[in-house]
Amino acid sequence: MACSSNASLVSHTPDPEDMEADQKYGWGRFKPSCLQRLHGAKFLLVCISFCGVTQGMLINGLIPVSLSSLERRFSLGSFQSGLLVSAYDVAVLLCLVPCTHFGGSGHKGRWLGIGMLIMALGSFVFVLPQVLSGPYSGYKANDTSHALCGADVDASVANTSFESNALYYALLLIGNFLHGVGATPLFTLGVTFLDESVTHEMSPLYLGIFMGSALFGPVLGFGGGGALLRANGDWLKQDPPANISPDDPQWYGAWWLGFLLGGLMALVSGVLMLGFARRLPDAPEQKVEVTTHMKIATSKEQFVTGVK
């Protein structure tokens, strides 16, 4: 029994060439030598910070800015709007424990990359209602009755009833839920991955830059989203009436352009994160030794169990 267990341990001894290949930057078999200069803590900081900017722009910037346009376009009430915003938090709550449990001992870069790809998918799903729906029909003539009843503009310009927009609302819910699923690894495994890749002295600086980049995301989302709302939301389908300007309460802005751009950013950041190895080549030796001792202790425990 002891011999068989010992043989099992020997057979699972990693090949040095495989270990060296696993520490290279790339995707699958595509790991060119020109990319290995990027495979370090600084490039990891750039990629994770880019992920933080993307998440902050989408969730904390674009969604609050676009909410009024979504309510007008798809006849959403306050309850539907609140549920839409809460879908992100519900997804994070459901995925947080499984993500930290399984991802903590797994390939953190791969978890982060897959998470950003899921976030990109969520952004593209979030844009689908604009693609699938018809032209916006909520513009009204600017006559005397509407001028006197300006308080009823929001009710009168509703495109259709909420029931007829149920499919589009479901897509919005699914899209924001996927945002939450994809963002879960970022501020859990991302912090750990970054901390493991730098020295104890440099860890506060790197983590501070990462957190600061996440705060820059909402600034970009509010500023960029507000600018995009001044563009015609149906510019591929129809032109607005001549008497309707971006300052008019009836104006329907291009809210979806921000999410399309954010989805592309999440897609790029996900691909970049998938290229990182399980452990960076320049990871601090003391942290590597701790990980190695843990693996050796686990192997010894398995060997003793096999002997018994």
C-alpha positions as a Markdown table, in Angstrom:
| # | Residue | x | y | z |
|---|---|---|---|---|
| 1 | Met | 0.0 | 0.0 | 0.0 |
| 2 | Ala | 2.8 | 2.3 | 0.9 |
| 3 | Cys | 4.6 | 1.5 | -2.3 |
| 4 | Ser | 1.6 | 2.3 | -4.4 |
| 5 | Ser | 1.1 | 5.6 | -2.7 |
| 6 | Asn | 4.7 | 6.5 | -3.1 |
| 7 | Ala | 4.5 | 5.6 | -6.8 |
| 8 | Ser | 1.4 | 7.8 | -7.1 |
| 9 | Leu | 3.3 | 10.7 | -5.7 |
| 10 | Val | 6.3 | 10.2 | -8.0 |
| 11 | Ser | 4.0 | 9.8 | -11.1 |
| 12 | His | 2.4 | 13.2 | -10.3 |
| 13 | Thr | 5.8 | 15.0 | -10.0 |
| 14 | Pro | 5.5 | 18.0 | -12.5 |
| 15 | Asp | 7.9 | 18.1 | -15.4 |
| 16 | Pro | 10.3 | 21.1 | -15.2 |
| 17 | Glu | 9.5 | 22.0 | -18.9 |
| 18 | Asp | 5.8 | 22.0 | -18.2 |
| 19 | Met | 6.3 | 24.1 | -15.2 |
| 20 | Glu | 8.3 | 26.6 | -17.2 |
| 21 | Ala | 5.6 | 26.7 | -19.9 |
| 22 | Asp | 2.9 | 27.3 | -17.3 |
| 23 | Gln | 4.7 | 30.4 | -16.2 |
| 24 | Lys | 4.6 | 32.0 | -19.6 |
| 25 | Tyr | 2.1 | 34.6 | -20.8 |
| 26 | Gly | -0.1 | 33.6 | -23.6 |
| 27 | Trp | -3.2 | 31.6 | -24.6 |
| 28 | Gly | -3.0 | 27.8 | -25.0 |
| 29 | Arg | 0.0 | 27.0 | -27.2 |
| 30 | Phe | 0.4 | 30.6 | -28.4 |
| 31 | Lys | 3.0 | 32.0 | -26.0 |
| 32 | Pro | 5.5 | 34.0 | -28.1 |
| 33 | Ser | 8.6 | 35.2 | -26.5 |
| 34 | Cys | 7.8 | 38.8 | -27.4 |
| 35 | Leu | 4.9 | 38.8 | -24.9 |
| 36 | Gln | 7.0 | 37.5 | -22.0 |
| 37 | Arg | 8.4 | 41.0 | -21.3 |
| 38 | Leu | 4.8 | 42.0 | -20.3 |
| 39 | His | 4.4 | 39.0 | -17.9 |
| 40 | Gly | 5.1 | 40.8 | -14.6 |
| 41 | Ala | 3.4 | 42.6 | -11.8 |
| 42 | Lys | 3.3 | 46.0 | -13.5 |
| 43 | Phe | 1.4 | 44.6 | -16.5 |
| 44 | Leu | -0.9 | 42.7 | -14.1 |
| 45 | Leu | -1.6 | 46.0 | -12.3 |
| 46 | Val | -2.4 | 47.7 | -15.7 |
| 47 | Cys | -4.8 | 44.9 | -16.7 |
| 48 | Ile | -6.6 | 44.6 | -13.3 |
| 49 | Ser | -6.9 | 48.4 | -13.2 |
| 50 | Phe | -8.4 | 48.4 | -16.6 |
| 51 | Cys | -10.9 | 45.8 | -15.4 |
| 52 | Gly | -11.7 | 48.1 | -12.4 |
| 53 | Val | -12.3 | 51.1 | -14.7 |
| 54 | Thr | -14.6 | 49.0 | -16.9 |
| 55 | Gln | -16.6 | 47.7 | -14.0 |
| 56 | Gly | -17.0 | 51.1 | -12.4 |
| 57 | Met | -17.9 | 52.7 | -15.7 |
| 58 | Leu | -20.6 | 50.2 | -16.4 |
| 59 | Ile | -22.2 | 49.7 | -13.0 |
| 60 | Asn | -21.6 | 52.9 | -11.1 |
| 61 | Gly | -21.7 | 55.3 | -14.0 |
| 62 | Leu | -23.6 | 54.2 | -17.1 |
| 63 | Ile | -26.6 | 52.5 | -15.4 |
| 64 | Pro | -27.5 | 55.4 | -13.2 |
| 65 | Val | -27.2 | 57.8 | -16.1 |
| 66 | Ser | -29.2 | 55.6 | -18.4 |
| 67 | Leu | -32.0 | 54.8 | -16.0 |
| 68 | Ser | -34.3 | 57.6 | -16.9 |
| 69 | Ser | -34.0 | 56.8 | -20.7 |
| 70 | Leu | -34.7 | 53.2 | -20.0 |
| 71 | Glu | -37.8 | 54.1 | -18.0 |
| 72 | Arg | -39.1 | 56.3 | -20.8 |
| 73 | Arg | -38.2 | 53.9 | -23.6 |
| 74 | Phe | -39.6 | 50.7 | -22.0 |
| 75 | Ser | -42.3 | 52.1 | -19.8 |
| 76 | Leu | -40.6 | 51.1 | -16.5 |
| 77 | Gly | -42.0 | 52.1 | -13.2 |
| 78 | Ser | -40.1 | 52.7 | -10.0 |
| 79 | Phe | -40.4 | 49.1 | -8.9 |
| 80 | Gln | -39.1 | 47.7 | -12.1 |
| 81 | Ser | -36.2 | 50.2 | -12.1 |
| 82 | Gly | -35.2 | 49.3 | -8.5 |
| 83 | Leu | -35.3 | 45.6 | -9.4 |
| 84 | Leu | -33.2 | 46.2 | -12.4 |
| 85 | Val | -30.5 | 48.0 | -10.4 |
| 86 | Ser | -30.7 | 45.3 | -7.6 |
| 87 | Ala | -30.0 | 42.5 | -10.1 |
| 88 | Tyr | -26.3 | 43.3 | -10.0 |
| 89 | Asp | -26.2 | 43.0 | -6.1 |
| 90 | Val | -28.2 | 39.8 | -6.1 |
| 91 | Ala | -25.7 | 38.2 | -8.5 |
| 92 | Val | -22.7 | 39.2 | -6.4 |
| 93 | Leu | -24.4 | 37.9 | -3.3 |
| 94 | Leu | -25.1 | 34.5 | -4.9 |
| 95 | Cys | -21.7 | 34.1 | -6.5 |
| 96 | Leu | -19.4 | 35.6 | -3.8 |
| 97 | Val | -18.9 | 32.5 | -1.6 |
| 98 | Pro | -18.5 | 29.9 | -4.4 |
| 99 | Cys | -16.1 | 32.2 | -6.3 |
| 100 | Thr | -13.8 | 32.8 | -3.3 |
| 101 | His | -14.0 | 29.1 | -2.2 |
| 102 | Phe | -13.1 | 27.6 | -5.6 |
| 103 | Gly | -11.2 | 30.4 | -7.1 |
| 104 | Gly | -8.9 | 31.0 | -4.0 |
| 105 | Ser | -7.1 | 27.7 | -4.7 |
| 106 | Gly | -7.4 | 27.8 | -8.5 |
| 107 | His | -6.0 | 29.8 | -11.4 |
| 108 | Lys | -6.9 | 33.4 | -10.3 |
| 109 | Gly | -6.0 | 35.0 | -13.6 |
| 110 | Arg | -8.3 | 32.6 | -15.4 |
| 111 | Trp | -11.2 | 33.3 | -13.0 |
| 112 | Leu | -10.7 | 37.0 | -13.5 |
| 113 | Gly | -10.6 | 36.6 | -17.3 |
| 114 | Ile | -13.7 | 34.5 | -17.5 |
| 115 | Gly | -15.5 | 36.9 | -15.1 |
| 116 | Met | -14.7 | 39.9 | -17.5 |
| 117 | Leu | -15.9 | 37.9 | -20.5 |
| 118 | Ile | -19.2 | 37.2 | -18.6 |
| 119 | Met | -19.4 | 41.0 | -17.9 |
| 120 | Ala | -18.9 | 41.6 | -21.6 |
| 121 | Leu | -21.7 | 39.2 | -22.4 |
| 122 | Gly | -23.9 | 41.0 | -19.9 |
| 123 | Ser | -23.3 | 44.3 | -21.6 |
| 124 | Phe | -24.1 | 42.9 | -25.0 |
| 125 | Val | -27.3 | 41.3 | -23.6 |
| 126 | Phe | -28.2 | 44.7 | -22.0 |
| 127 | Val | -28.0 | 46.3 | -25.5 |
| 128 | Leu | -30.3 | 43.7 | -27.1 |
| 129 | Pro | -33.6 | 45.5 | -26.3 |
| 130 | Gln | -32.5 | 48.5 | -28.3 |
| 131 | Val | -31.6 | 46.2 | -31.2 |
| 132 | Leu | -34.7 | 44.1 | -31.1 |
| 133 | Ser | -37.3 | 46.8 | -30.5 |
| 134 | Gly | -38.8 | 49.1 | -33.1 |
| 135 | Pro | -38.3 | 52.8 | -33.5 |
| 136 | Tyr | -39.1 | 55.0 | -30.5 |
| 137 | Ser | -42.7 | 56.3 | -30.9 |
| 138 | Gly | -43.0 | 58.5 | -27.9 |
| 139 | Tyr | -42.4 | 61.8 | -29.5 |
| 140 | Lys | -45.4 | 64.1 | -29.4 |
| 141 | Ala | -46.2 | 67.2 | -31.3 |
| 142 | Asn | -45.2 | 70.3 | -29.4 |
| 143 | Asp | -48.7 | 71.9 | -29.3 |
| 144 | Thr | -50.5 | 74.0 | -26.8 |
| 145 | Ser | -52.1 | 71.2 | -24.8 |
| 146 | His | -48.8 | 69.5 | -24.2 |
| 147 | Ala | -47.1 | 72.8 | -23.3 |
| 148 | Leu | -49.8 | 73.4 | -20.7 |
| 149 | Cys | -49.6 | 69.9 | -19.4 |
| 150 | Gly | -45.8 | 69.5 | -19.2 |
| 151 | Ala | -46.2 | 67.5 | -16.0 |
| 152 | Asp | -47.9 | 64.7 | -18.0 |
| 153 | Val | -45.1 | 64.5 | -20.6 |
| 154 | Asp | -43.5 | 61.3 | -19.1 |
| 155 | Ala | -46.8 | 59.5 | -19.0 |
| 156 | Ser | -47.9 | 60.6 | -22.5 |
| 157 | Val | -44.6 | 59.7 | -24.3 |
| 158 | Ala | -44.5 | 56.1 | -23.0 |
| 159 | Asn | -43.7 | 54.1 | -26.1 |
| 160 | Thr | -46.0 | 51.2 | -25.2 |
| 161 | Ser | -47.3 | 49.5 | -22.1 |
| 162 | Phe | -44.9 | 47.6 | -19.7 |
| 163 | Glu | -46.6 | 44.3 | -20.6 |
| 164 | Ser | -45.6 | 44.6 | -24.3 |
| 165 | Asn | -42.0 | 45.4 | -23.2 |
| 166 | Ala | -41.7 | 42.5 | -20.8 |
| 167 | Leu | -39.3 | 40.6 | -23.0 |
| 168 | Tyr | -37.0 | 43.7 | -23.3 |
| 169 | Tyr | -37.2 | 44.2 | -19.5 |
| 170 | Ala | -36.2 | 40.5 | -19.0 |
| 171 | Leu | -33.1 | 41.0 | -21.2 |
| 172 | Leu | -32.2 | 44.1 | -19.2 |
| 173 | Leu | -32.4 | 42.1 | -15.9 |
| 174 | Ile | -30.4 | 39.2 | -17.3 |
| 175 | Gly | -27.8 | 41.6 | -18.6 |
| 176 | Asn | -27.3 | 43.4 | -15.3 |
| 177 | Phe | -27.3 | 40.0 | -13.5 |
| 178 | Leu | -24.5 | 38.8 | -15.7 |
| 179 | His | -22.7 | 42.1 | -14.8 |
| 180 | Gly | -22.8 | 41.0 | -11.2 |
| 181 | Val | -21.6 | 37.5 | -11.9 |
| 182 | Gly | -18.7 | 38.7 | -13.9 |
| 183 | Ala | -17.6 | 41.4 | -11.4 |
| 184 | Thr | -17.6 | 39.0 | -8.4 |
| 185 | Pro | -14.0 | 37.8 | -8.9 |
| 186 | Leu | -12.6 | 41.3 | -9.5 |
| 187 | Phe | -12.5 | 42.6 | -5.9 |
| 188 | Thr | -12.0 | 39.3 | -4.2 |
| 189 | Leu | -9.6 | 37.1 | -6.3 |
| 190 | Gly | -8.2 | 40.2 | -8.1 |
| 191 | Val | -6.9 | 41.7 | -4.8 |
| 192 | Thr | -5.4 | 38.4 | -3.8 |
| 193 | Phe | -3.8 | 37.8 | -7.1 |
| 194 | Leu | -2.2 | 41.2 | -7.1 |
| 195 | Asp | -1.0 | 40.9 | -3.5 |
| 196 | Glu | 0.6 | 37.5 | -4.2 |
| 197 | Ser | 2.5 | 38.9 | -7.2 |
| 198 | Val | 4.4 | 41.8 | -5.4 |
| 199 | Thr | 6.4 | 42.2 | -2.2 |
| 200 | His | 4.9 | 43.1 | 1.1 |
| 201 | Glu | 6.5 | 46.6 | 0.8 |
| 202 | Met | 4.9 | 47.2 | -2.7 |
| 203 | Ser | 1.6 | 45.6 | -2.0 |
| 204 | Pro | -0.1 | 48.7 | -0.5 |
| 205 | Leu | 0.9 | 50.9 | -3.5 |
| 206 | Tyr | -0.3 | 48.4 | -6.0 |
| 207 | Leu | -3.6 | 47.8 | -4.2 |
| 208 | Gly | -4.1 | 51.6 | -3.8 |
| 209 | Ile | -3.6 | 52.1 | -7.6 |
| 210 | Phe | -6.1 | 49.3 | -8.3 |
| 211 | Met | -8.7 | 50.8 | -6.0 |
| 212 | Gly | -8.2 | 54.3 | -7.3 |
| 213 | Ser | -8.7 | 53.1 | -10.9 |
| 214 | Ala | -12.1 | 51.6 | -9.8 |
| 215 | Leu | -13.1 | 55.0 | -8.5 |
| 216 | Phe | -12.2 | 56.6 | -11.9 |
| 217 | Gly | -14.7 | 54.3 | -13.7 |
| 218 | Pro | -17.8 | 56.1 | -12.4 |
| 219 | Val | -16.3 | 59.4 | -13.4 |
| 220 | Leu | -15.8 | 58.1 | -16.9 |
| 221 | Gly | -19.3 | 56.5 | -16.9 |
| 222 | Phe | -21.1 | 59.7 | -15.8 |
| 223 | Gly | -19.2 | 62.0 | -18.1 |
| 224 | Gly | -19.3 | 59.7 | -21.2 |
| 225 | Gly | -22.8 | 58.5 | -20.6 |
| 226 | Gly | -24.1 | 62.0 | -20.2 |
| 227 | Ala | -22.4 | 63.0 | -23.5 |
| 228 | Leu | -23.8 | 60.0 | -25.3 |
| 229 | Leu | -27.3 | 60.8 | -24.2 |
| 230 | Arg | -27.2 | 63.9 | -26.3 |
| 231 | Ala | -27.0 | 61.8 | -29.4 |
| 232 | Asn | -30.1 | 60.4 | -31.0 |
| 233 | Gly | -30.9 | 57.0 | -29.5 |
| 234 | Asp | -32.5 | 55.8 | -32.8 |
| 235 | Trp | -30.0 | 57.2 | -35.2 |
| 236 | Leu | -29.9 | 53.8 | -37.0 |
| 237 | Lys | -33.7 | 53.7 | -37.3 |
| 238 | Gln | -35.2 | 57.2 | -37.5 |
| 239 | Asp | -34.5 | 60.9 | -37.0 |
| 240 | Pro | -36.1 | 62.8 | -34.1 |
| 241 | Pro | -38.7 | 65.5 | -35.0 |
| 242 | Ala | -37.3 | 68.8 | -36.0 |
| 243 | Asn | -38.7 | 70.6 | -32.9 |
| 244 | Ile | -37.2 | 68.1 | -30.4 |
| 245 | Ser | -33.7 | 68.9 | -29.1 |
| 246 | Pro | -31.5 | 67.1 | -26.5 |
| 247 | Asp | -32.7 | 69.5 | -23.9 |
| 248 | Asp | -36.4 | 68.5 | -24.5 |
| 249 | Pro | -38.0 | 66.2 | -21.9 |
| 250 | Gln | -39.1 | 64.0 | -24.7 |
| 251 | Trp | -35.6 | 63.4 | -26.1 |
| 252 | Tyr | -34.5 | 59.8 | -26.3 |
| 253 | Gly | -30.7 | 59.6 | -26.0 |
| 254 | Ala | -28.2 | 56.9 | -27.1 |
| 255 | Trp | -27.9 | 55.2 | -23.8 |
| 256 | Trp | -26.9 | 51.9 | -25.4 |
| 257 | Leu | -23.7 | 53.2 | -27.0 |
| 258 | Gly | -22.0 | 53.3 | -23.6 |
| 259 | Phe | -22.8 | 49.7 | -22.8 |
| 260 | Leu | -21.6 | 48.6 | -26.3 |
| 261 | Leu | -18.3 | 50.4 | -25.6 |
| 262 | Gly | -18.1 | 48.9 | -22.1 |
| 263 | Gly | -18.8 | 45.4 | -23.4 |
| 264 | Leu | -15.9 | 45.8 | -25.8 |
| 265 | Met | -13.6 | 47.0 | -23.0 |
| 266 | Ala | -14.6 | 44.1 | -20.8 |
| 267 | Leu | -14.0 | 41.7 | -23.7 |
| 268 | Val | -10.5 | 43.1 | -24.2 |
| 269 | Ser | -9.6 | 43.0 | -20.5 |
| 270 | Gly | -10.9 | 39.4 | -20.2 |
| 271 | Val | -8.7 | 38.2 | -23.0 |
| 272 | Leu | -5.7 | 40.0 | -21.5 |
| 273 | Met | -6.3 | 38.4 | -18.0 |
| 274 | Leu | -6.7 | 34.9 | -19.5 |
| 275 | Gly | -3.1 | 35.2 | -20.7 |
| 276 | Phe | -1.5 | 35.3 | -17.3 |
| 277 | Ala | 0.0 | 32.2 | -15.7 |
| 278 | Arg | -1.1 | 30.8 | -12.4 |
| 279 | Arg | 1.9 | 32.4 | -10.8 |
| 280 | Leu | 4.0 | 35.3 | -12.2 |
| 281 | Pro | 7.7 | 34.6 | -12.8 |
| 282 | Asp | 8.8 | 37.5 | -10.7 |
| 283 | Ala | 6.5 | 36.7 | -7.8 |
| 284 | Pro | 8.2 | 37.2 | -4.4 |
| 285 | Glu | 10.2 | 34.2 | -3.2 |
| 286 | Gln | 8.8 | 34.3 | 0.3 |
| 287 | Lys | 5.2 | 34.1 | -0.9 |
| 288 | Val | 6.2 | 31.3 | -3.3 |
| 289 | Glu | 7.8 | 29.4 | -0.5 |
| 290 | Val | 4.6 | 29.6 | 1.6 |
| 291 | Thr | 2.6 | 28.2 | -1.3 |
| 292 | Thr | 5.2 | 25.4 | -1.8 |
| 293 | His | 5.2 | 24.4 | 1.8 |
| 294 | Met | 1.4 | 24.2 | 1.8 |
| 295 | Lys | 1.5 | 21.9 | -1.2 |
| 296 | Ile | 4.2 | 19.8 | 0.3 |
| 297 | Ala | 2.2 | 19.5 | 3.5 |
| 298 | Thr | -0.9 | 18.4 | 1.5 |
| 299 | Ser | 1.1 | 15.8 | -0.4 |
| 300 | Lys | 2.5 | 14.4 | 2.9 |
| 301 | Glu | -0.9 | 14.2 | 4.4 |
| 302 | Gln | -2.2 | 12.3 | 1.3 |
| 303 | Phe | 0.8 | 10.0 | 1.5 |
| 304 | Val | 0.2 | 9.2 | 5.2 |
| 305 | Thr | -3.5 | 8.6 | 4.5 |
| 306 | Gly | -2.6 | 6.2 | 1.8 |
| 307 | Val | -0.2 | 4.3 | 4.0 |
| 308 | Lys | -2.9 | 3.9 | 6.7 |
